[in-house]
Amino acid sequence: MEQVKTLVIGAGAVGLAVARELAQDDPDLVLVDKEPSFGRHTSSRNSEVIHAGHYYQPGSLKARLCAEGNSLLYNFLESNALPHKKTGKIIVATNEAEISVLNKYMELGTINGVPDMRMMSKAETQALEPRVKCVAGLHLPSTGIFDTHAFMQCLEQQAEKLGAFVVYGMEVTQIQKQADRYLVSFTNGDVFECEQVLNCAGLWADQVAQMAGIDLQSSSLKQHWCKGEYYKSTKIKDIKHLIYPVADPAGIFLGIHLTLNLNGEVRFGPNAFYVDRIDYQFEDKYLEDFHVSVNRYLDVPLVDLEPDDTGIRAKLQGPEDGFRDFYIQEESSHGLCGLVNLIGIESPGLTASLAIARHVAALLKLKRD
Ligand SMILES: Cc1cc2nc3c(=O)[nH]c(=O)nc-3n(C[C@H](O)[C@H](O)[C@H](O)COP(=O)(O)OP(=O)(O)OC[C@H]3O[C@@H](n4cnc5c(N)ncnc54)[C@H](O)[C@@H]3O)c2cc1C
């Protein structure tokens, strides 16, 4: 049996950030993932946007950790010379009624500490993005894009340099609490004995929590998988900002937006539909919906939209539910001292990842003190 003080489960952006953060205090730490390398799921299948933080309920973890994560992430990317760009983002109102939504974002953003937001007239918006169709816009200069692969690679290297071990092809199948220790079993027959377990298992985080004894029904912690597809267009060359419509009023997703990658290439998405299995296959049946959504703010011929990629969100919010926050909890109150569950880490999880890691370290410190 292996003995280690801290076991982190999941080498997505969140698990890597948590491992790096905790290894700074104590490198007696192993990070495991069931896949052959880091970031094989949600952390590599997303928009790669550094969000500003104006969408979320004030006081929520999403609001707080997004705003804090935004500046932590820019600092990290700059100090490690990792590819990123502060493109800024424009949310467009395409009719008069949507202007009140922009005003609402302005209010939320101000409370949440989003810097330098500015309401713009149609003329001001089109001065920045002449092709965009709108009646008004909201400019968020602190939004940007980054290379998530380079980010995760850097986190992994830094965690290892601090003395942590990162092991791939290790799938956790069982977690048993024994006095002040956890016995964690893997598909390959290995068993680790550890004091602290950090559950950063993304799409499977609820299942891992259940292995440790959390009742998902009574705690309302069952995750819902919500898929999103992207289309790209190689014909559009002259857009400089990320362009978003106002978000879906039910809060399921942000609306089919235009993002840029670091080469300036354009893609649209993601849409959102709930699924009951993890399958990243492109379904290609939503093209018409995409076309209608995009053409509300940009003229793009249907033939210019090509299938691109897909990703799946780990949401606590089901199809009929309202806003759900990130669940990040040290589980002493469930008799599981030293277990931290991170469940429902959907967007803005990437933006928030470094702030989430600090928050987790603070929860563990609180438990110790
Ligand atoms: C379509 C889409 C667009 C998004 N866009 C953005 C965006 O622009 N900006 C933003 O901030 N956020 C965005 N997000 C959210 C962001 O991508 C996620 O919040 C973040 O990537 C979650 O990271 P994670 O480490 O929690 O999960 P993951 O990256 O999924 O990592 C979890 C890891 O746990 C491992 N694992 C699971 N079970 C086990 C087990 N039993 N044993 C061992 N290992 C296990 C998995 O293999 C996986 O590697 C988007 C999400 C989606 C789906």
The ligand as an SDF file (V2000), in Angstrom:
LIG
                    3D

 53 58  0  0  0  0  0  0  0  0999 V2000
  -18.3340   23.8610  -23.8030 C   0  0  0  0  0  0  0  0  0  0  0  0
  -17.6580   24.4830  -22.6160 C   0  0  0  0  0  0  0  0  0  0  0  0
  -17.1280   25.7630  -22.6890 C   0  0  0  0  0  0  0  0  0  0  0  0
  -16.4940   26.3310  -21.5760 C   0  0  0  0  0  0  0  0  0  0  0  0
  -15.8870   27.5490  -21.7140 N   0  0  0  0  0  0  0  0  0  0  0  0
  -15.2470   28.0810  -20.6470 C   0  0  0  0  0  0  0  0  0  0  0  0
  -14.5530   29.3190  -20.7910 C   0  0  0  0  0  0  0  0  0  0  0  0
  -14.4590   29.8710  -21.8710 O   0  0  0  0  0  0  0  0  0  0  0  0
  -13.9650   29.8540  -19.6920 N   0  0  0  0  0  0  0  0  0  0  0  0
  -14.0320   29.2530  -18.4560 C   0  0  0  0  0  0  0  0  0  0  0  0
  -13.5330   29.8220  -17.4970 O   0  0  0  0  0  0  0  0  0  0  0  0
  -14.6370   28.0540  -18.3110 N   0  0  0  0  0  0  0  0  0  0  0  0
  -15.2210   27.4570  -19.3820 C   0  0  0  0  0  0  0  0  0  0  0  0
  -15.8190   26.2270  -19.2670 N   0  0  0  0  0  0  0  0  0  0  0  0
  -15.7540   25.5420  -17.9790 C   0  0  0  0  0  0  0  0  0  0  0  0
  -14.3810   24.9140  -17.7630 C   0  0  0  0  0  0  0  0  0  0  0  0
  -13.9390   24.2820  -18.9460 O   0  0  0  0  0  0  0  0  0  0  0  0
  -14.4640   23.9130  -16.6060 C   0  0  0  0  0  0  0  0  0  0  0  0
  -15.0020   24.5820  -15.4810 O   0  0  0  0  0  0  0  0  0  0  0  0
  -13.1040   23.3660  -16.2150 C   0  0  0  0  0  0  0  0  0  0  0  0
  -12.3960   22.9260  -17.3370 O   0  0  0  0  0  0  0  0  0  0  0  0
  -13.3000   22.2150  -15.2490 C   0  0  0  0  0  0  0  0  0  0  0  0
  -12.0310   21.6710  -14.9690 O   0  0  0  0  0  0  0  0  0  0  0  0
  -11.9240   20.4030  -14.0600 P   0  0  0  0  0  0  0  0  0  0  0  0
  -10.4780   20.2240  -13.7790 O   0  0  0  0  0  0  0  0  0  0  0  0
  -12.8680   20.5380  -12.9080 O   0  0  0  0  0  0  0  0  0  0  0  0
  -12.5320   19.1940  -14.9330 O   0  0  0  0  0  0  0  0  0  0  0  0
  -11.8480   18.3070  -16.0660 P   0  0  0  0  0  0  0  0  0  0  0  0
  -11.0280   19.0970  -16.9690 O   0  0  0  0  0  0  0  0  0  0  0  0
  -12.9480   17.5020  -16.6980 O   0  0  0  0  0  0  0  0  0  0  0  0
  -10.8910   17.3300  -15.2670 O   0  0  0  0  0  0  0  0  0  0  0  0
  -11.4020   16.2970  -14.4390 C   0  0  0  0  0  0  0  0  0  0  0  0
  -10.4150   15.1510  -14.5140 C   0  0  0  0  0  0  0  0  0  0  0  0
  -10.7880   14.1400  -13.5690 O   0  0  0  0  0  0  0  0  0  0  0  0
  -10.4450   12.8920  -14.1270 C   0  0  0  0  0  0  0  0  0  0  0  0
  -11.2170   11.8700  -13.4240 N   0  0  0  0  0  0  0  0  0  0  0  0
  -12.5550   11.7480  -13.3820 C   0  0  0  0  0  0  0  0  0  0  0  0
  -12.9110   10.6780  -12.6530 N   0  0  0  0  0  0  0  0  0  0  0  0
  -11.7640   10.0860  -12.2140 C   0  0  0  0  0  0  0  0  0  0  0  0
  -11.4840    8.9290  -11.4330 C   0  0  0  0  0  0  0  0  0  0  0  0
  -12.4570    8.1500  -10.9380 N   0  0  0  0  0  0  0  0  0  0  0  0
  -10.1890    8.5970  -11.2070 N   0  0  0  0  0  0  0  0  0  0  0  0
   -9.1790    9.3800  -11.7050 C   0  0  0  0  0  0  0  0  0  0  0  0
   -9.3960   10.4840  -12.4720 N   0  0  0  0  0  0  0  0  0  0  0  0
  -10.6760   10.8420  -12.7220 C   0  0  0  0  0  0  0  0  0  0  0  0
  -10.8100   13.0400  -15.5940 C   0  0  0  0  0  0  0  0  0  0  0  0
  -10.1350   12.1000  -16.3950 O   0  0  0  0  0  0  0  0  0  0  0  0
  -10.4070   14.4670  -15.8790 C   0  0  0  0  0  0  0  0  0  0  0  0
   -9.1090   14.5670  -16.4280 O   0  0  0  0  0  0  0  0  0  0  0  0
  -16.4330   25.6240  -20.3590 C   0  0  0  0  0  0  0  0  0  0  0  0
  -16.9580   24.3140  -20.2840 C   0  0  0  0  0  0  0  0  0  0  0  0
  -17.5470   23.7550  -21.4140 C   0  0  0  0  0  0  0  0  0  0  0  0
  -18.0520   22.3510  -21.3380 C   0  0  0  0  0  0  0  0  0  0  0  0
  1  2  1  0
  2  3  1  0
  2 52  2  0
  3  4  2  0
  4  5  1  0
  4 50  1  0
  5  6  2  0
  6  7  1  0
  6 13  1  0
  7  8  2  0
  7  9  1  0
  9 10  1  0
 10 11  2  0
 10 12  1  0
 12 13  2  0
 13 14  1  0
 14 15  1  0
 14 50  1  0
 15 16  1  0
 16 17  1  0
 16 18  1  0
 18 19  1  0
 18 20  1  0
 20 21  1  0
 20 22  1  0
 22 23  1  0
 23 24  1  0
 24 25  2  0
 24 26  1  0
 24 27  1  0
 27 28  1  0
 28 29  2  0
 28 30  1  0
 28 31  1  0
 31 32  1  0
 32 33  1  0
 33 34  1  0
 33 48  1  0
 34 35  1  0
 35 36  1  0
 35 46  1  0
 36 37  1  0
 36 45  1  0
 37 38  2  0
 38 39  1  0
 39 40  1  0
 39 45  2  0
 40 41  1  0
 40 42  2  0
 42 43  1  0
 43 44  2  0
 44 45  1  0
 46 47  1  0
 46 48  1  0
 48 49  1  0
 50 51  2  0
 51 52  1  0
 52 53  1  0
M  END
$$$$
